[in-house]
Amino acid sequence: MIVYLRSGGKLCDLLKPDVDEYTRKVDVADGLSIEEILATLGVAPVMVAFAFADGKVKRLDYVPADGETVTLQSPVAGG
């Protein structure tokens, strides 16, 4: 199954985009959660505060559909 992961900032650097400046195309087994997909990419779940898919905020246990685009938001940092 193909899932598109989008992000910006430091998280974008970890995802290593290949579709455009912010998006990585990932080919994974059916039924994997966002957290499991991130693990296959070597990205720690603590790097993601939440995901946004299908117009709604999703938790990392969300299982995306084939062809779906999921936008990942990194935790806010700084002062």
Backbone as CSV, one residue per row, in Angstrom:
resi,resn,N_x,N_y,N_z,CA_x,CA_y,CA_z,C_x,C_y,C_z
1,MET,0.848,-1.159,0.000,0.000,0.000,0.000,0.901,1.231,0.000
2,ILE,0.457,2.269,-0.658,1.206,3.523,-0.758,0.569,4.560,0.169
3,VAL,1.391,5.211,0.982,0.960,6.300,1.848,1.913,7.468,1.623
4,TYR,1.362,8.672,1.601,2.170,9.877,1.441,2.243,10.583,2.790
5,LEU,3.460,10.805,3.285,3.679,11.493,4.550,4.224,12.884,4.264
6,ARG,3.583,13.901,4.850,4.004,15.297,4.655,4.387,15.895,5.996
7,SER,5.394,16.748,5.986,5.795,17.456,7.192,6.739,18.585,6.839
8,GLY,7.024,19.403,7.823,7.980,20.490,7.654,9.019,20.440,8.756
9,GLY,9.951,21.365,8.728,10.956,21.505,9.772,11.851,20.290,9.941
10,LYS,12.252,20.051,11.182,13.164,18.951,11.509,12.567,17.594,11.145
11,LEU,11.276,17.442,11.356,10.617,16.184,11.018,10.701,15.911,9.519
12,CYS,10.600,16.942,8.729,10.735,16.796,7.279,12.125,16.270,6.923
13,ASP,13.137,16.764,7.608,14.502,16.282,7.372,14.613,14.787,7.672
14,LEU,13.935,14.342,8.724,13.979,12.921,9.096,13.223,12.042,8.101
15,LEU,12.158,12.587,7.508,11.352,11.808,6.558,12.039,11.637,5.206
16,LYS,12.952,12.527,4.889,13.666,12.495,3.604,12.683,12.498,2.428
17,PRO,12.029,13.635,2.197,11.023,13.742,1.129,11.563,13.321,-0.230
18,ASP,10.691,12.693,-1.032,11.097,12.279,-2.376,10.071,12.641,-3.453
19,VAL,8.880,13.083,-3.051,7.850,13.475,-4.019,7.958,14.967,-4.325
20,ASP,8.029,15.754,-3.266,8.272,17.187,-3.374,9.047,17.610,-2.129
21,GLU,9.112,18.883,-1.872,9.932,19.391,-0.767,9.472,18.918,0.615
22,TYR,8.198,18.531,0.729,7.629,18.182,2.027,7.052,16.771,2.125
23,THR,7.033,16.031,1.032,6.285,14.776,0.976,7.168,13.585,0.656
24,ARG,6.937,12.500,1.387,7.608,11.229,1.099,6.560,10.168,0.770
25,LYS,6.795,9.460,-0.311,5.949,8.341,-0.717,6.508,7.081,-0.057
26,VAL,5.644,6.372,0.684,6.078,5.197,1.427,5.251,4.000,0.984
27,ASP,5.918,2.920,0.632,5.254,1.669,0.260,5.362,0.726,1.450
28,VAL,4.229,0.463,2.107,4.221,-0.352,3.331,3.152,-1.434,3.244
29,ALA,3.228,-2.390,4.165,2.227,-3.452,4.233,0.880,-2.874,4.659
30,ASP,-0.195,-3.465,4.194,-1.541,-3.044,4.591,-1.714,-3.174,6.100
31,GLY,-2.478,-2.264,6.674,-2.841,-2.366,8.076,-1.876,-1.775,9.073
32,LEU,-0.785,-1.150,8.608,0.164,-0.544,9.535,-0.352,0.815,10.002
33,SER,-0.153,1.107,11.285,-0.517,2.412,11.835,0.559,3.437,11.454
34,ILE,0.236,4.690,11.673,1.228,5.730,11.411,2.484,5.487,12.249
35,GLU,2.295,5.123,13.507,3.442,4.857,14.380,4.308,3.727,13.824
36,GLU,3.685,2.673,13.323,4.432,1.548,12.752,5.137,1.950,11.457
37,ILE,4.485,2.784,10.662,5.104,3.271,9.422,6.343,4.106,9.761
38,LEU,6.211,4.986,10.748,7.348,5.802,11.165,8.503,4.930,11.631
39,ALA,8.194,3.846,12.342,9.239,2.939,12.825,10.002,2.319,11.661
40,THR,9.302,1.981,10.563,9.989,1.404,9.401,10.945,2.411,8.766
41,LEU,10.675,3.709,9.005,11.524,4.773,8.454,12.600,5.223,9.439
42,GLY,12.585,4.650,10.640,13.567,5.034,11.650,13.266,6.358,12.327
43,VAL,11.998,6.772,12.299,11.589,8.033,12.926,10.897,7.707,14.254
44,ALA,11.426,8.249,15.341,10.851,8.011,16.668,9.482,8.682,16.781
45,PRO,8.516,8.010,17.389,7.171,8.588,17.533,7.149,9.896,18.338
46,VAL,8.125,10.116,19.196,8.162,11.369,19.960,8.400,12.579,19.065
47,MET,8.810,12.347,17.840,9.024,13.441,16.886,7.721,13.935,16.258
48,VAL,6.601,13.243,16.552,5.306,13.599,15.965,4.303,13.867,17.079
49,ALA,3.749,15.076,17.115,2.744,15.431,18.117,1.387,14.853,17.732
50,PHE,1.036,14.976,16.453,-0.219,14.429,15.947,-0.164,14.367,14.432
51,ALA,-1.142,13.687,13.873,-1.255,13.576,12.420,-2.580,14.192,11.989
52,PHE,-2.646,14.589,10.733,-3.847,15.189,10.170,-4.153,14.461,8.873
53,ALA,-5.311,13.816,8.810,-5.697,13.076,7.601,-7.205,13.152,7.431
54,ASP,-7.647,13.190,6.204,-9.079,13.201,5.891,-9.797,14.349,6.610
55,GLY,-9.096,15.475,6.750,-9.700,16.651,7.359,-9.838,16.604,8.868
56,LYS,-9.202,15.612,9.505,-9.338,15.457,10.952,-7.985,15.175,11.606
57,VAL,-7.862,15.559,12.874,-6.671,15.226,13.654,-6.739,13.744,13.999
58,LYS,-5.619,13.051,13.819,-5.551,11.609,14.076,-4.444,11.319,15.083
59,ARG,-4.630,10.246,15.830,-3.580,9.762,16.732,-2.618,8.892,15.930
60,LEU,-1.492,8.561,16.538,-0.484,7.777,15.829,-0.883,6.320,15.636
61,ASP,-1.965,5.871,16.277,-2.443,4.510,16.043,-3.410,4.443,14.852
62,TYR,-3.615,5.579,14.183,-4.467,5.638,12.998,-3.846,4.817,11.862
63,VAL,-4.691,4.056,11.169,-4.243,3.249,10.025,-4.721,3.937,8.748
64,PRO,-3.796,4.524,7.987,-4.195,5.223,6.759,-4.605,4.253,5.650
65,ALA,-5.427,4.763,4.748,-5.868,3.989,3.587,-4.830,4.081,2.477
66,ASP,-4.897,3.148,1.552,-4.001,3.154,0.398,-4.165,4.460,-0.373
67,GLY,-3.053,5.122,-0.652,-3.057,6.360,-1.420,-3.319,7.614,-0.601
68,GLU,-3.549,7.460,0.693,-3.886,8.601,1.546,-2.653,9.454,1.850
69,THR,-2.873,10.749,1.974,-1.839,11.686,2.404,-2.062,12.023,3.861
70,VAL,-1.021,11.866,4.662,-1.065,12.151,6.097,-0.049,13.235,6.389
71,THR,-0.507,14.330,6.982,0.386,15.412,7.367,0.761,15.226,8.824
72,LEU,2.050,15.250,9.108,2.562,15.041,10.451,3.003,16.367,11.047
73,GLN,2.611,16.617,12.286,3.007,17.838,12.985,3.983,17.483,14.083
74,SER,5.145,18.104,14.034,6.132,17.869,15.087,5.743,18.673,16.325
75,PRO,6.238,18.269,17.509,5.955,19.023,18.727,6.495,20.452,18.619
76,VAL,5.786,21.380,19.223,6.220,22.779,19.227,7.358,22.907,20.236
77,ALA,8.404,23.615,19.830,9.555,23.799,20.718,10.035,25.243,20.608
78,GLY,10.804,25.632,21.548,11.364,26.975,21.508,10.806,27.854,22.614
79,GLY,11.113,29.108,22.562,10.668,29.962,23.658,10.337,31.331,23.271
